[in-house]
Amino acid sequence: MAKAYIFGAGGHARVIASFLDVAPVFVVQSLEGQAALPGSMMSEDDYFRELPLGDAYLGIGANAARDLCASRLRAAKVNMPPCIAPTAFVARDAEIESGAVIGAGAVIGSRALIGRDTIVNTLSSVDHDCILGALSQVTVGVTFGGGVRVGANCFFGMKSGVFPNRIIGDNVQVMAGSLISTDVEPNVMMGGNPAQLVKRIA
């Protein structure tokens, strides 16, 4: 039977485990002092020394840590398929790239593209023709109108939303409950309804 390896030990890792049809092996930085998880465990050092056969999934929420882990896995040529919850809807002509996670009840519309290692969390909706760049995190209940273009390494807080056909640059953070009605330049935090510039991100 094929094995699945989930990198991480927190809530996101457990969520991914709940989507899989096989009992996973959790890969953690250190086994010492690690709380019990719903599956077997191995250390990252052992994993990369052995490189066991099986798919790997990114159960890491923080973008920077997820990027570091993904880069190491790809350098080792490990297979990292997207992970899609059984209750998610993904249109037949949508594209979900390697390492992405689509949560329970999420909707990915026609011709949408979800970039590598991006998380679309529970009950979020990405409408037709949207593009979400690599390594972004869409938290619970976020809504994107059709044709939205999002750069890399972005974060969307709970219940935020984006009007159709808006363009959002790289490294943008959108606060919970905010509504993006205009294009957004890179490297900023936005908040409010309608959203306004909160601060620039170095």
VENGI-V25499 format. One record per residue. PSI is psi in whole degrees, 0 to 359 (NA if undefined). NEAR is the number of other ideal C-beta (glycine too) atoms within 8 Angstrom. D_LAST is the distance of its C-alpha to the last C-alpha in Angstrom with 1 decimal. Layout:
psi->PSI near->NEAR d_last->D_LAST
psi->PSI near->NEAR d_last->D_LAST
//
This chain:
psi->138 near->3 d_last->46.9
psi->147 near->7 d_last->43.4
psi->155 near->11 d_last->40.8
psi->137 near->12 d_last->37.3
psi->125 near->14 d_last->34.6
psi->122 near->15 d_last->31.7
psi->119 near->13 d_last->28.8
psi->164 near->13 d_last->27.8
psi->5 near->9 d_last->29.8
psi->200 near->9 d_last->28.3
psi->319 near->6 d_last->28.9
psi->321 near->12 d_last->27.3
psi->319 near->15 d_last->29.6
psi->323 near->11 d_last->32.6
psi->313 near->11 d_last->31.9
psi->318 near->14 d_last->32.0
psi->324 near->14 d_last->35.2
psi->343 near->6 d_last->36.8
psi->340 near->10 d_last->36.4
psi->153 near->10 d_last->38.1
psi->353 near->2 d_last->41.9
psi->154 near->8 d_last->42.0
psi->124 near->4 d_last->41.4
psi->165 near->13 d_last->38.2
psi->123 near->12 d_last->37.3
psi->129 near->16 d_last->34.2
psi->118 near->13 d_last->32.3
psi->160 near->12 d_last->30.6
psi->317 near->4 d_last->29.1
psi->138 near->7 d_last->32.1
psi->339 near->7 d_last->35.4
psi->123 near->4 d_last->36.0
psi->7 near->3 d_last->35.7
psi->130 near->10 d_last->34.5
psi->155 near->4 d_last->35.9
psi->143 near->3 d_last->38.3
psi->161 near->11 d_last->37.0
psi->59 near->4 d_last->39.1
psi->180 near->10 d_last->39.9
psi->168 near->6 d_last->40.2
psi->153 near->11 d_last->37.4
psi->158 near->10 d_last->36.6
psi->156 near->11 d_last->34.0
psi->319 near->9 d_last->31.2
psi->316 near->6 d_last->33.0
psi->320 near->8 d_last->36.2
psi->309 near->12 d_last->34.8
psi->340 near->9 d_last->33.3
psi->320 near->6 d_last->36.4
psi->328 near->6 d_last->38.8
psi->64 near->7 d_last->36.8
psi->153 near->7 d_last->39.2
psi->141 near->4 d_last->40.1
psi->157 near->9 d_last->38.5
psi->149 near->10 d_last->35.6
psi->140 near->13 d_last->32.2
psi->148 near->16 d_last->30.0
psi->100 near->13 d_last->26.5
psi->43 near->15 d_last->26.9
psi->122 near->12 d_last->23.4
psi->318 near->9 d_last->21.2
psi->129 near->6 d_last->17.8
psi->314 near->10 d_last->16.0
psi->316 near->6 d_last->14.9
psi->323 near->8 d_last->18.4
psi->320 near->13 d_last->20.1
psi->315 near->11 d_last->18.6
psi->315 near->8 d_last->19.8
psi->315 near->11 d_last->23.2
psi->319 near->14 d_last->23.6
psi->319 near->8 d_last->23.0
psi->320 near->9 d_last->25.6
psi->317 near->11 d_last->28.0
psi->324 near->9 d_last->27.9
psi->329 near->6 d_last->28.4
psi->4 near->8 d_last->31.5
psi->38 near->4 d_last->32.6
psi->140 near->8 d_last->32.8
psi->127 near->5 d_last->33.6
psi->78 near->12 d_last->30.9
psi->158 near->7 d_last->32.4
psi->154 near->11 d_last->30.7
psi->118 near->11 d_last->31.9
psi->125 near->10 d_last->33.3
psi->144 near->11 d_last->34.9
psi->333 near->6 d_last->38.6
psi->3 near->5 d_last->38.2
psi->155 near->13 d_last->35.3
psi->123 near->6 d_last->36.4
psi->119 near->9 d_last->35.1
psi->148 near->11 d_last->36.7
psi->329 near->4 d_last->38.7
psi->13 near->5 d_last->36.8
psi->160 near->13 d_last->33.3
psi->127 near->6 d_last->31.5
psi->116 near->10 d_last->29.7
psi->170 near->13 d_last->28.1
psi->136 near->8 d_last->28.3
psi->355 near->11 d_last->26.8
psi->155 near->15 d_last->26.2
psi->129 near->14 d_last->27.6
psi->117 near->14 d_last->29.4
psi->175 near->15 d_last->30.4
psi->131 near->11 d_last->33.6
psi->3 near->9 d_last->34.6
psi->155 near->16 d_last->31.7
psi->126 near->9 d_last->32.7
psi->114 near->14 d_last->31.5
psi->178 near->14 d_last->33.2
psi->132 near->8 d_last->34.9
psi->17 near->9 d_last->33.1
psi->153 near->16 d_last->29.8
psi->123 near->10 d_last->27.6
psi->117 near->15 d_last->25.6
psi->168 near->14 d_last->23.4
psi->139 near->10 d_last->23.7
psi->18 near->13 d_last->22.7
psi->143 near->16 d_last->21.8
psi->126 near->11 d_last->23.3
psi->107 near->14 d_last->25.2
psi->184 near->12 d_last->26.5
psi->128 near->9 d_last->29.8
psi->22 near->10 d_last->31.2
psi->154 near->15 d_last->28.3
psi->124 near->10 d_last->29.4
psi->107 near->15 d_last->28.1
psi->181 near->14 d_last->30.5
psi->143 near->10 d_last->32.0
psi->16 near->10 d_last->30.2
psi->152 near->15 d_last->26.7
psi->120 near->10 d_last->24.3
psi->120 near->15 d_last->21.7
psi->173 near->13 d_last->19.5
psi->150 near->10 d_last->19.4
psi->37 near->13 d_last->18.0
psi->165 near->17 d_last->17.5
psi->121 near->11 d_last->19.0
psi->113 near->12 d_last->21.3
psi->195 near->12 d_last->22.7
psi->133 near->10 d_last->26.2
psi->29 near->9 d_last->27.8
psi->145 near->15 d_last->25.2
psi->127 near->10 d_last->26.8
psi->124 near->13 d_last->25.9
psi->171 near->12 d_last->28.3
psi->147 near->11 d_last->29.7
psi->14 near->10 d_last->27.9
psi->141 near->17 d_last->24.3
psi->120 near->9 d_last->21.9
psi->134 near->13 d_last->18.8
psi->194 near->13 d_last->16.3
psi->155 near->10 d_last->15.3
psi->47 near->11 d_last->13.5
psi->162 near->16 d_last->13.9
psi->132 near->10 d_last->15.3
psi->116 near->11 d_last->18.1
psi->165 near->13 d_last->19.6
psi->137 near->9 d_last->23.4
psi->21 near->9 d_last->25.5
psi->169 near->15 d_last->22.8
psi->158 near->11 d_last->24.0
psi->127 near->14 d_last->23.3
psi->156 near->11 d_last->25.9
psi->148 near->8 d_last->27.6
psi->20 near->8 d_last->26.4
psi->154 near->14 d_last->22.8
psi->125 near->8 d_last->20.1
psi->127 near->13 d_last->16.7
psi->181 near->11 d_last->13.9
psi->152 near->10 d_last->12.1
psi->47 near->11 d_last->9.7
psi->137 near->16 d_last->11.0
psi->128 near->11 d_last->12.2
psi->123 near->15 d_last->15.6
psi->156 near->13 d_last->17.2
psi->139 near->8 d_last->20.8
psi->4 near->9 d_last->23.5
psi->153 near->14 d_last->21.4
psi->115 near->12 d_last->22.9
psi->115 near->15 d_last->21.0
psi->355 near->7 d_last->23.5
psi->168 near->8 d_last->21.5
psi->153 near->6 d_last->19.4
psi->128 near->12 d_last->15.6
psi->163 near->6 d_last->13.0
psi->161 near->8 d_last->10.3
psi->46 near->10 d_last->6.9
psi->159 near->14 d_last->8.5
psi->133 near->12 d_last->10.7
psi->146 near->15 d_last->14.3
psi->152 near->9 d_last->17.3
psi->176 near->10 d_last->21.0
psi->102 near->6 d_last->24.0
psi->154 near->8 d_last->23.5
psi->142 near->14 d_last->19.7
psi->163 near->7 d_last->17.7
psi->126 near->7 d_last->14.1
psi->312 near->9 d_last->13.1
psi->162 near->6 d_last->9.6
psi->146 near->7 d_last->6.4
psi->123 near->8 d_last->3.8
psi->NA near->3 d_last->0.0
//
